Amino acid sequence: MPPRDEQDYEERRQQIINGALEAFAAKGFDSASTKDIAEAAKIGSPGLIYHYFKDKVDLLHQVILHRMAMIEVMDTAEKMMDLPPEQALPEMARKLLGALHEWPTVAIARVVFAESMRNKQVAHMVSDIGPGRGMRIMATYLERQMDAGRLRRMNPHVAARMLIGPIIAYALTSYIFEQPEIQSVAPEEMAQQTIEGFLRAMRPDGEALTR
């Protein structure tokens, strides 16, 4: 068990992360002040935030790392590199859509999309730990499956976007923009149709693309 002072430090740090998530979700990254974050975190002084975090960008970084379930999904995906695509891809898609449906992920996504449009520092930071890392993991996995002869050869970075693109589009239109025509489509159906279509298109050269 860590010393009490270390426990206290980490508990207060997590308290501020929770408060920042609440403040960012309510007011946006740019508009949420340190006072808003301190009030949401129920700490006495806004200045206390800087004892635990360098600045608001660092705080947003930690919110993403600690409260966005997609980070755990990527950690899991890295452990599935040698599984065949028929086994690994449905599991990855299921976990990804499950993470995208959770409130912290949706709330953080709304914040980072808006802020990334006007703040390149935030855009690069988010890409490095989120979409950029996820795409690199997927491209590495697909290239390994191509090397094993399980998928046809093509640019793995293009293949990764062919696979993940429809799932991201589903999440955006369903959870962020809440378009009515997609609400009747269950995440499981979207994942299944996406994976089946991708695997048909990616069968090794010489195999039929139709059943």
C-alpha positions in Angstrom: 0.0 0.0 0.0 1.4 3.4 -0.9 2.1 6.0 1.9 -0.8 8.0 3.0 0.6 11.2 1.5 0.8 9.5 -1.9 -2.8 8.3 -1.6 -4.0 11.7 -0.6 -2.1 13.3 -3.6 -3.6 10.8 -6.1 -7.1 11.1 -4.6 -7.0 14.9 -4.9 -5.6 14.6 -8.4 -8.5 12.3 -9.5 -11.0 14.6 -7.8 -9.7 17.5 -10.0 -9.8 15.3 -13.1 -13.5 14.5 -12.3 -14.2 18.2 -11.8 -12.5 19.1 -15.1 -14.5 16.5 -17.0 -17.7 18.0 -15.5 -16.7 21.6 -16.2 -15.4 20.9 -19.8 -18.6 18.9 -20.6 -20.8 21.7 -19.3 -19.0 24.8 -20.7 -16.4 23.5 -23.2 -12.6 23.5 -22.8 -12.0 27.2 -23.7 -14.9 28.6 -21.6 -14.4 26.5 -18.5 -12.3 28.5 -16.1 -10.1 27.2 -13.3 -12.7 28.5 -11.0 -15.4 26.4 -12.7 -13.1 23.4 -12.5 -12.4 24.0 -8.8 -16.1 24.4 -8.0 -17.0 21.2 -9.8 -14.1 19.4 -8.1 -15.1 20.8 -4.7 -11.7 22.1 -3.9 -11.1 25.4 -2.1 -8.8 27.3 -4.4 -8.4 27.3 -8.2 -4.7 27.8 -7.8 -4.5 24.3 -6.2 -5.0 22.9 -9.7 -1.6 24.0 -10.8 0.0 22.0 -7.9 -1.2 18.8 -9.8 -1.3 19.9 -13.5 0.9 22.1 -15.6 -2.0 23.9 -17.3 -5.5 23.3 -18.8 -4.1 21.3 -21.8 -2.3 19.0 -19.4 -5.5 18.6 -17.4 -7.4 17.8 -20.6 -4.7 15.3 -21.4 -5.2 13.5 -18.1 -9.0 13.6 -18.4 -8.7 11.7 -21.7 -6.2 9.2 -20.4 -8.1 8.5 -17.2 -11.8 8.9 -18.2 -12.0 7.9 -21.9 -12.7 4.2 -22.2 -11.3 4.1 -25.7 -7.8 4.2 -24.2 -8.4 0.9 -22.5 -9.8 -0.5 -25.8 -6.5 0.4 -27.5 -4.5 -1.2 -24.7 -6.6 -4.4 -25.2 -6.2 -4.3 -29.0 -2.4 -4.3 -28.7 -2.7 -7.7 -27.0 -4.7 -9.2 -29.9 -2.1 -8.8 -32.6 -1.7 -12.5 -33.4 -5.4 -13.5 -33.4 -7.0 -14.1 -36.8 -9.2 -11.2 -38.1 -12.4 -13.3 -37.8 -11.8 -13.5 -34.1 -10.0 -10.2 -33.3 -12.0 -7.7 -35.4 -15.5 -8.4 -34.0 -14.1 -8.2 -30.5 -12.3 -4.9 -31.2 -15.4 -3.5 -32.8 -17.6 -4.5 -29.9 -15.3 -3.0 -27.4 -14.9 0.2 -29.5 -18.6 0.8 -29.9 -19.2 0.0 -26.2 -16.6 2.6 -25.3 -18.0 5.2 -27.7 -21.5 4.8 -26.1 -20.3 5.6 -22.6 -21.1 9.2 -21.3 -17.5 10.2 -20.5 -16.4 9.3 -24.0 -19.2 11.2 -25.7 -18.7 14.2 -23.4 -14.9 14.3 -24.0 -15.4 13.8 -27.7 -17.6 16.8 -28.0 -15.0 18.9 -26.1 -12.0 17.7 -28.1 -13.7 18.0 -31.5 -14.6 21.6 -30.8 -11.3 22.6 -29.3 -9.1 20.7 -31.9 -10.6 22.9 -34.7 -9.1 26.0 -33.2 -6.2 24.8 -31.1 -3.5 22.8 -32.9 -1.8 21.9 -29.6 -4.9 20.2 -28.4 -5.4 18.6 -31.8 -1.9 17.1 -31.8 -2.2 15.9 -28.2 -5.5 14.2 -28.7 -4.3 12.6 -31.9 -1.2 11.2 -30.3 -3.1 9.4 -27.5 -6.4 8.8 -29.3 -7.2 8.5 -33.0 -3.6 8.6 -34.1 -2.6 5.8 -31.8 -5.7 3.8 -32.6 -5.1 4.0 -36.3 -1.5 3.0 -35.9 -2.4 0.0 -33.8 -5.0 -1.1 -36.3 -2.6 -0.6 -39.2 0.0 -2.7 -37.5 -2.5 -5.5 -36.8 -3.8 -5.5 -40.4 -0.2 -5.5 -41.8 0.6 -8.5 -39.6 -2.5 -10.3 -40.9 -1.4 -9.5 -44.5 2.0 -10.9 -43.8 0.4 -14.1 -42.5 -1.7 -14.4 -45.7 -5.0 -13.9 -43.9 -5.8 -10.6 -45.7 -5.0 -9.3 -49.1 -2.1 -7.0 -49.5 -2.7 -3.2 -49.6 -1.6 -0.1 -47.7 -2.4 -1.0 -44.1 -3.1 2.6 -43.1 -5.7 2.8 -45.9 -7.2 -0.5 -44.7 -7.4 0.7 -41.1 -9.4 3.7 -42.2 -11.7 1.5 -44.4 -12.5 -0.5 -41.3 -12.7 2.1 -38.6 -14.3 4.8 -40.7 -17.8 3.4 -40.8 -17.7 2.7 -37.0 -16.7 6.3 -36.3 -19.3 7.6 -38.6 -21.9 5.5 -36.8 -20.8 6.8 -33.4 -20.8 10.5 -34.6 -24.3 10.3 -36.2 -25.8 8.3 -33.4 -24.2 9.6 -30.2 -23.0 13.1 -31.1 -25.5 14.4 -33.7 -28.3 12.0 -32.7 -29.6 11.6 -36.2 -33.0 9.9 -36.0 -32.6 7.5 -38.9 -29.7 5.7 -37.3 -31.2 5.3 -33.8 -32.9 2.0 -34.8 -29.5 0.5 -35.8 -28.0 -1.3 -32.8 -24.2 -1.1 -32.2 -24.0 -4.9 -32.6 -25.6 -4.8 -36.0 -23.3 -1.9 -37.2 -20.2 -3.8 -36.0 -21.3 -7.1 -37.6 -22.1 -5.5 -41.0 -18.9 -3.5 -41.0 -16.7 -6.4 -40.1 -18.4 -8.8 -42.6 -18.1 -6.3 -45.4 -14.5 -5.5 -44.6 -13.5 -9.2 -44.5 -15.2 -9.9 -47.8 -13.3 -7.1 -49.4 -10.0 -8.1 -47.8 -10.0 -11.8 -48.6 -6.6 -12.8 -49.9 -6.0 -12.4 -53.7 -7.4 -15.3 -55.6 -10.4 -15.9 -53.3 -13.9 -14.9 -54.3 -15.3 -11.7 -52.9 -18.8 -13.0 -52.8 -20.3 -15.8 -50.8 
